[in-house]
Amino acid sequence: MAMSQKENAIRTFLEENPKWIGILFAAMMLLSQVGTVAAGGGSSLVGP
């Protein structure tokens, strides 16, 4: 399956199921926040 066919399949799915646009957006925001916390977690600890 070519890349453009996959993109068209995703686009068609999202057009038929618009609530998934919000779900995917929320998932991307959550993942970006988790990445930020994970990246900053090690540097925020101060040793003795």
C-alpha positions in Angstrom: 0.0 0.0 0.0 1.5 3.3 -1.1 1.9 6.2 1.4 -0.8 8.3 -0.4 -3.3 5.4 -0.1 -2.6 5.2 3.6 -3.1 9.0 4.0 -6.4 8.8 2.1 -7.6 5.9 4.2 -6.8 7.9 7.4 -8.5 11.0 6.0 -11.6 9.0 5.0 -11.7 7.4 8.4 -11.5 10.8 10.2 -14.1 12.3 7.9 -16.5 9.5 8.8 -15.6 9.6 12.5 -14.9 13.2 13.5 -14.8 12.5 17.2 -11.5 10.6 16.6 -9.9 14.0 15.5 -10.3 15.2 19.1 -9.2 11.9 20.6 -6.0 11.9 18.5 -5.3 15.5 19.3 -5.7 14.8 23.0 -3.4 11.8 22.7 -0.7 13.8 21.0 -0.9 16.6 23.6 -0.6 14.0 26.4 2.4 12.3 24.7 4.1 15.7 24.3 3.6 16.5 28.0 4.9 13.1 29.1 8.0 13.6 26.9 8.6 17.0 28.5 8.2 15.6 32.0 10.5 12.7 31.2 13.1 14.9 29.7 13.1 17.4 32.6 12.8 14.8 35.4 16.5 13.9 35.6 17.7 17.5 35.6 15.3 18.7 38.3 16.8 16.5 41.0 19.4 18.1 43.2 21.8 15.9 45.1 23.3 16.5 48.5 
